[in-house]
Amino acid sequence: MSVASTSSSATFNHYKRFISDSISVFLGYIFIYGRGFILMPLLIKNVGISLYGGYVVLFTGLGFISGVSTLGVGFSFRRFLPSSVSVLEKRKLLYPQFIFQLVSILAICLILIILSDSIEGAFFKNQINFSMWLAVPILVVTVVYSASNDYFRYTQRIKRHTLAVTSESYLMVLFVVIAIVVFHKKNINMLLLAELCALIVVSIPLALKIYKEIGCQFLIPSRDFIVKEINLGFPLTLAYIVDFILSGSDKFIIAFLLSVKEVGYYSPAYALASYIILFPKVFGVVLPPLLSKATDSGEHDLSNKLISYTLKSFILVSVPFIIGSIILGYPLLLLLTNKEVADAAYITVPIIASGIFFYGLNLILCNILFVRMETKGIFSITAVSALLNLILNIVFIYIFRSILVAAVTTFIGYFVGFTILCFKLKDTFEIKYYIPIFLKSFFASIFMAAILYYGKLTLGSSLWAVLTLIFSGILLYILFISILKVFKKSEINFVRNYLMGLNKS
């Protein structure tokens, strides 16, 4: 076999791995994101809009704390684990960063306990009460859960990673249903306890599997190790903070300036509009390990093609979603929540979805900077747009007292971030190539939406009517993009070869 054919075969296997892992994660993440659409009506219709808003604020806050507690320590673990081979290498990558994160989260938990009364007063206006003593163990167990999940994710056992995340999501839903139906518990503490139990049940088998593979070694991180990790990873933590300002601070500002009930209006619309972020999140699980291995092997063309396929796929999915949300946003909110929420928030859905589109593009393109270890670049790109978003939210929500402001500032913030990122990558990655794809997708979506609009007038807004319209919209869109010849012949042949490979295996 020639060198050329061997190289071609290896490249095709990389693509197969990319597609296979993407499909696995995508199916899992459909269920993961579906959890929100199960909890949303369950909580709103059983415990009320205010408690649902309080749940969103509290759990968003806990997620943010978990994210920043690392201070960037763990970057080397995620970057170099895909290429590590020996047990000793894996131990040195996993355990020092894990111990640091555990100590860090315990220190933060102490602060939270001291400030618990002030937190309840500022963001919950003492309308929603909960025990910080239940929030603390959630943060601690999350360190174990996250480290274990990352281990399997970056050793490219994506199916195990996806199964764990999906199981945790639905165990939490199961425990909530049991609490409401069997024990008639309808408060925030019930939700916290359900989340804690789900995390423990999933984390134990993950940790035991890691112990069997590489054992357990108490490696205390040295000062030099911590300094090096923070220098590398802290820009990513800062980027995470500013990303949170873009994607999550609006809920806290609404709670602080308005009320948790207004958060209860805004959050269902945000959850519905942000469903398209499922795709970049999936690629965010699959791409980094593959890109890291390809880059370390000198296969830069392969890395560029993986990014290209990802961008094209996301554009083709997100554009019809945004256009379709203009037609179906209201009936979907009506089905998921109630008329009060739908009337208050339906107009924000397409605006938020448009912002989320640019957010997804940012997530995909930032993988390029991650593999290049340009972490400071990721931070600097998002910092300007986050600061703009924060200022606009505070000023205009205070003036207009409307959740519509938060939707508009979400769009502005993500669009500014995308513009800055394109400017930084202009010398190494040509984004103009995707404009024709976007335009074809846009026109196909307009045709689809026109037919859906008349279909909605005829069928109404019942559950079966909405499901029929969604299914019909997907088929119409596929038909229109086929007519517009969005896919190249080489891409169709590649998918055909991949499917034939699956049949043979």
LOTORLO-736969 format. One line per field, with one value per residue (C-alpha): x, y, z. Coordinates in steps of 0.001 Angstrom, whole numbers, plus 524288, in hexadecimal, padded with zeros to 5 digits. Layout:
xx c(X,...)
yy c(Y,...)
zz c(Z,...)
% end
This chain:
xx c(80000,80560,80816,7FDCC,7F31F,7F6E9,7F608,7E8F8,7E3C2,7E848,7E1CA,7D517,7D599,7D71E,7CAEC,7C3B6,7C785,7C307,7B5C9,7B3BA,7B712,7AF0D,7A314,7A4B6,7A62E,79B51,7919D,795B2,794EF,78743,78333,78B90,785A3,7786C,7795F,776F6,76AA4,765BC,76906,763B3,75548,756A9,75B3B,75369,74694,748DE,75084,74EA6,7561C,75D3E,76302,76709,76DDF,7749D,778F0,77EFB,7864A,78B71,78FD8,795CF,79D6B,7A23F,7A6AE,7AE0C,7B4D9,7B911,7BE7A,7C6AC,7CB70,7D618,7DD14,7E185,7E879,7E5CC,7E929,7F4AC,7EC2C,7E243,7EC32,7F5DF,7EDAE,7E969,7F79F,7FBD7,7FE85,8042B,7FD1A,80736,804C3,7F626,7F7C9,8008A,7F69A,7EA72,7ED45,7F4C4,7EA90,7DF9D,7E522,7E6E8,7D8D5,7D3CE,7DAEB,7D698,7C825,7C889,7CDC2,7C2EB,7B8A5,7BD12,7BAFD,7AD7C,7A926,7AD8D,7A685,79A61,790E2,795F1,794CC,786AD,78341,789E9,785AB,779CE,77401,7718E,76624,76D2C,773D0,77DC0,78880,7965E,79A61,79449,79AF5,7A872,7A919,7A414,7AFFB,7B93C,7B393,7B377,7C26B,7C2E7,7B860,7BEF8,7CCAA,7C7A9,7BFDF,7CB66,7D417,7CB5F,7C8B9,7D71C,7DAE3,7D0E1,7C71D,7BC4B,7B143,7B46A,7B563,7A850,7A1AA,7A643,7A18D,79478,79279,7952E,78B54,7801F,782F0,78122,773F9,76FFD,7733B,76BA3,75FA5,76079,761B0,755CF,74CDA,75051,754FE,74DD3,75A21,759B1,76546,77330,7791A,77231,778C5,7860F,784AB,7808E,78C7D,79595,79065,79197,79FB4,7A381,79D13,7A435,7B15B,7B3F2,7B4E2,7BCBF,7C699,7C788,7CA42,7D540,7DAD6,7DB40,7E23E,7EC97,7EB24,7EB01,7F6EE,7F66E,7FE9E,7FEDD,8008A,80D1E,80DD7,81488,809E6,7FF0B,805B4,807F9,7F9F9,7F42B,7FCA2,7F783,7E998,7E589,7E2EF,7D926,7D2F7,7D229,7CC41,7C27E,7BF06,7BCB6,7B56F,7ACD0,7AA8C,7A5D7,79D74,79969,79AD6,78E25,7868D,78D65,78B82,77D0F,77BDE,78330,77C6E,76F1F,76B75,76D3B,75FB2,764F3,76FF0,76531,75FCF,76D00,7736D,769DA,76B67,77A36,77A45,77208,779FA,78700,783C4,78C4E,79825,796D1,79EA1,7AAA8,7AA68,7AACC,7B607,7BC8B,7BD2B,7C1F1,7CAC5,7D532,7DAC9,7DAAE,7E06E,7EAD3,7EF12,7EEC6,7F6B3,8009B,8022D,8042E,7F76A,7F349,7EB05,7E30A,7E0BC,7DBFF,7D2B8,7CCE2,7CA36,7C495,7BB1B,7B6F9,7B42E,7AC79,7A44A,7A12E,79D39,79439,78D60,78CB0,787A0,77AC2,77963,77A0C,77086,76775,7673F,76089,7550C,754ED,75AE0,74DC0,746BC,752BF,75379,744E8,74675,7528E,74E06,7413E,73AA8,7403F,74E42,74BBE,74574,750A8,75C32,75907,75E75,76BD9,76D8D,7726E,77AC3,7819A,782E4,789C4,79369,79575,798DE,7A4AC,7A7E7,7A860,7B162,7BA3D,7BABB,7BE76,7C8E2,7CEDC,7D2F6,7DD66,7E31F,7E1DB,7EA28,7F424,7F463,7F0F4,7E899,7EACC,7E52B,7D892,7D736,7DA1E,7D05D,7C4F2,7C87E,7C452,7B73A,7B484,7B734,7AE73,7A3B2,7A496,7A402,798B4,79121,792B6,78F94,7844B,77D9E,77DC4,777CF,76DEC,76B0E,76947,76EB7,76EE5,77AE2,78244,77F2F,78434,790B7,79317,792F9,79BDC,7A5B4,7A738,7A7BF,7B2A4,7BA31,7B8DC,7BDA0,7C9D0,7CCB5,7CBA0,7D517,7DEF3,7DDEB,7DD93,7EBAC,7EA07,7DBAE,7D305,7C540,7C051,7BF84,7B34D,7AB5D,7A5AD,7A1ED,79B46,793C7,78EFD,78AC9,783FD,77C01,7785D,773EE,76BAA,76475,7629F,75D89,753A7,74D8B,74DF4,746EF,73B5F,73BDF,73AC4,72ED8,7287B,72C8D,72CD4,735C7,732A9,73D8C,73B66,73A2F,74734,74DFB,7487D,74D51,75AF6,75C23,756DE,7603B,76BF0,767F1,7653D,77260,779BB,7729A,775F1,78471,7853E,77F7B,78936,7946F,79A29,7A1EC,7AD6F,7AE38,7BAB6,7B3B4,7A861,7B1FF,7B931,7ACA7,7A901,7B660,7B517,7A7A0,7ACAD,7B7DB,7AE17,7A67D,7B2C8,7B6CF)
yy c(80000,80D51,81846,820A4,81668,8140D,82294,82363,817EB,81E1A,82AEA,82405,81CFC,82A1F,82EF5,8227A,82433,83264,82ED3,822EF,82A44,83605,82D89,826E2,833B3,83A09,82F65,8304C,83F12,83ED2,837CF,840A5,84D16,84672,84624,854AF,85331,848D3,8507C,85D39,85969,85057,85B69,866AB,85F31,858E5,862B6,86FA1,87938,87FC3,87315,86F26,87C39,87A1E,86C91,87243,87CDB,87399,86896,8722E,877F1,86AA5,86769,87436,871CB,86441,869F9,874BF,86CD0,86660,8736E,86D23,861AE,855AA,85B35,851F3,84688,8493D,84D33,841EB,8367B,832A5,83001,829CE,81B3F,81662,81538,81E14,828DA,8283E,828B1,8349E,83B6E,837CF,837E0,84494,84D01,8453F,84791,8560A,85759,85023,85944,8650E,86151,85EC0,86C79,8722C,86A30,87036,87DC8,87A05,87559,88213,88A46,881C3,88B90,896BB,88E73,88AE0,89919,89EB5,89537,88E4B,899D0,88FFB,88AAD,87DE1,8772E,86C47,865FE,86948,85CE6,85541,85D90,85B34,84C53,84E17,85679,84CA3,840BF,8485F,848EC,83A07,8390F,842F4,83D4B,82F81,833E6,83B78,82F85,82755,83295,83587,82739,82748,81E0A,826FD,81D21,81ADC,82990,82BD6,820DB,82690,8345E,82F78,82694,831AA,83A68,830C9,82B6E,8395E,83A1B,82CF2,8314D,83E08,83697,82D83,83923,84008,8345D,82B82,834C1,8412F,8495A,855EF,85E6C,861AE,8588A,84D3C,850E2,85217,844CC,83E90,84436,83F9E,831B3,83110,835D7,82BDC,82060,82371,82796,81B29,8118F,81B62,81D24,80E72,80C23,81629,80FC9,8029A,8087A,81127,80F51,81A7B,8227A,82E12,837A2,844CF,84F73,85700,865D0,8659E,85CC8,865CC,871FA,86B9F,866A9,873BA,87AB6,87179,86F66,87BAB,8830A,87836,87A55,888DB,8856A,87CB7,8880A,89166,886B5,8853B,893E3,8923C,8862D,88642,89385,89855,88F0F,89455,8A262,89FBA,89959,8A491,8AFF8,8A9BA,89CC4,88E0C,88D88,89551,88B56,88117,88806,889F6,87CBF,87410,87CD9,87CA8,86DD5,86C02,875AF,8700E,86226,863D3,86537,8568B,854EE,85D1D,856C2,84965,84D71,85386,845FA,83F02,84901,84C83,83EB5,83C47,84996,847E7,83ABA,83FB4,84BCA,8440D,83AF9,84660,84409,85250,85053,84643,84FF0,85A66,85103,84C95,85ABC,85D4D,851E1,85606,8640B,86009,85661,8607E,86AE4,86177,85DC5,86ACE,873C3,86C52,86B47,87A24,87CB1,871F9,8777F,883B7,87B3D,870C9,877BE,87B88,86E5B,8672A,86FD3,86E16,85F50,85F42,86930,870D0,87C66,88617,88266,8813F,88EC5,894E5,88E81,8896A,89582,89337,88580,888D7,89413,88B49,88069,889DC,88D46,87EEE,87C84,8857F,87F9B,8721D,876FE,87C95,86F92,8682B,871C9,872F1,864A8,86990,8725B,867B1,85E1C,868C5,86B67,879A9,87A70,888F6,88B2D,88430,88D0A,899B6,89698,894BD,89F15,8AADC,8A529,8A068,8ADAD,8B3FC,8AA1E,8AC44,8BB12,8BAE8,8B149,8B909,8C633,8C285,8B86B,8C2B0,8CCD8,8C4A3,8B9F0,8AFEC,8A277,8A648,8AE93,8A27A,89B90,8A6F1,8A87B,899CB,89B2E,8A730,8A0E5,89455,89B70,8A458,8987B,891AA,89DBE,89ECC,8903A,890DE,89C2F,89484,88873,88F7D,88BE1,87D65,87A1A,87F9D,881C8,887DE,87A4A,877AF,88390,87C94,87110,87A61,88132,87461,86FBE,87CC1,87C7A,86E34,871BF,87D22,87419,86A55,874D1,87A07,86C8D,86A73,8774D,8734A,865C8,86B97,87384,86701,85D44,865F8,864A9,85764,84DE0,8456D,85161,856DB,849A8,84843,855D6,85324,84641,84C5D,857D7,84EAD,8475D,853FA,859B3,84D80,84E1D,85C81,85B57,84FA7,857C6,862B9,858AE,85C0A,84F60,84C89,83FAC,83C4F,83E3D,83592,82B19,82BEF,829D1,81E83,8182D,81A1E,813B4,80876,806F3,80609,7FB61,7F385,7F496)
zz c(80000,7FC30,805AB,7FEF1,80062,80E85,81157,80A45,81223,81EE6,81B49,817DD,82504,82BC2,824C2,8283C,8366E,835DE,83010,838C1,8453D,840F7,83EB2,84BED,8532B,84B57,84EF3,85D1F,85D5B,8578D,863FB,86C7F,8670D,8674C,87612,87668,86E5B,877CA,88413,87E83,87DCA,88987,8924E,88C89,88CF0,89A41,8A24B,89B0F,8929C,89DF3,8A32E,8956D,893F6,8A107,89CB4,89043,897B0,8A22D,89930,88F86,89AE6,89F7A,891B4,890EF,89DED,89982,88D05,89341,89EE5,896A5,89425,8877A,88DED,885B4,8785C,87664,87AA5,86FF1,865AB,866E7,86BE7,85E01,85A73,86758,86770,8745D,8815A,887B0,87DB6,88007,88EC7,88E0B,88574,88D3A,89BC9,89E86,897B0,89E46,8ABE3,8A923,8A47D,8B06B,8B9BD,8B1E4,8B224,8C0CB,8C30B,8BA9E,8C1DF,8CEB7,8C90A,8C3F7,8D158,8D79A,8CD40,8CBAA,8D1CC,8C96F,8BD1B,8C008,8C288,8B679,8ABD5,8B178,8B900,8C40A,8BC06,8B920,8C4A1,8C3C3,8CBD4,8C7E8,8CF11,8C3D2,8B981,8BF6A,8BD83,8AF99,8AC8A,8B2D6,8ABE4,89F1C,89FC9,89FD8,89561,88C54,88DC7,88B19,87F41,879D6,87B62,87288,86948,866D4,865E4,85ACC,8610C,85CEF,85E6D,86CC3,86EF8,86843,86FB7,87C9D,8799C,87481,8804D,889CA,882F5,8834E,890C2,89589,88E7B,8942A,8A204,8A001,89B41,8A705,8B039,8AA56,8A806,8B36F,8BE22,8B9AB,8BB46,8B358,8B6E8,8B2DB,8BCFA,8B63C,8A974,8AFED,8B661,8A97C,8A29B,8AD7F,8AD23,89E4E,89EA4,8A900,8A207,89532,89AEA,8A2B5,89737,88F39,89A31,89C67,88DF2,88E28,89A6C,89385,887D0,88DFA,89CA0,8A64A,8A9B4,8B2F4,8AB1C,8B1E1,8A7A4,8A908,8A8F7,89BA9,89649,89B14,895BF,8887F,887B2,88B83,8817E,8770F,87B89,882D5,87620,87323,88075,87DAC,87078,87793,88095,87573,86E27,87A20,879F8,86C0B,86E24,87C6E,882D1,87CC5,8859E,891C4,88D86,88AFA,89860,89EFA,897FF,895A7,89C23,89B43,89504,88979,888C0,8881E,87C0F,8757E,8780C,8706A,8647F,86627,867AF,85B7C,85374,857C2,853CD,847B0,850A1,851FE,8456D,84910,85684,8501E,84759,8533F,8594E,84D12,84670,850B3,8524A,8438F,84061,84AD3,8455C,83756,83AD8,842C6,83702,82DAE,82651,82564,81923,82074,82B95,82226,81B64,82857,82BEB,81E66,81EF1,82C96,8289B,81CA2,8246C,82ED0,824E9,81DC3,82A6D,8318C,826B9,824BA,83379,834E2,829B7,82E7C,83C57,83709,832E4,83D75,84940,84F4A,84DE2,85303,85F16,860F6,860E7,869A0,873AD,87402,86D78,8774A,87406,8655F,864A7,86C4D,8656C,857C5,850D9,856FF,85143,84369,848B7,8528A,84867,83F24,849E3,84D37,83EE8,8400E,84D58,8470F,83C55,846E9,84E22,841DA,83D62,84AFE,849CF,8406E,84AF5,85554,84D8A,84AD7,8598D,856F2,86326,86514,85794,85B69,86736,86032,85573,85EB7,868D0,860C4,85CB4,86AA2,87093,86657,8692C,877DF,876E8,86D48,875B3,88236,87C1F,87338,87BE8,886AA,87D66,875CF,87FF5,8751B,87216,863AB,866A8,86B4D,85E67,8563A,85E31,85D0B,84E4C,84E77,8579C,84FDA,842D3,847A9,84CA9,83F88,8384F,840CD,83F65,83085,8304B,83871,82FD4,822B7,81F4A,82247,82016,81538,81A63,80DA4,807CA,80FD9,80B7D,7FF68,80818,81190,80699,800BA,80E2D,810B5,8041B,80643,81402,80F10,805AA,810AD,81A14,81035,80EDD,81DA3,81FD5,8177D,81D6D,82B13,826FD,82250,82CC7,838F5,844C9,84AA4,84E15,84212,8395F,83E21,83CC8,82F06,82B6A,830D7,82992,81D12,81E87,81F77,81326,80BB5,80FB7,80B6F,7FE6A,7FC5F,7FFCE,7F6AB,7EBA6,7EEBA,7EE4D,7FB80,7FC56,7F37C,7EC48,7F3AF,800B1,7FC74,7F81F,80505,80CD1,803CE,80606,8149E,814FB,80CB7,81666,82174,81A5E,81815,82656)
% end
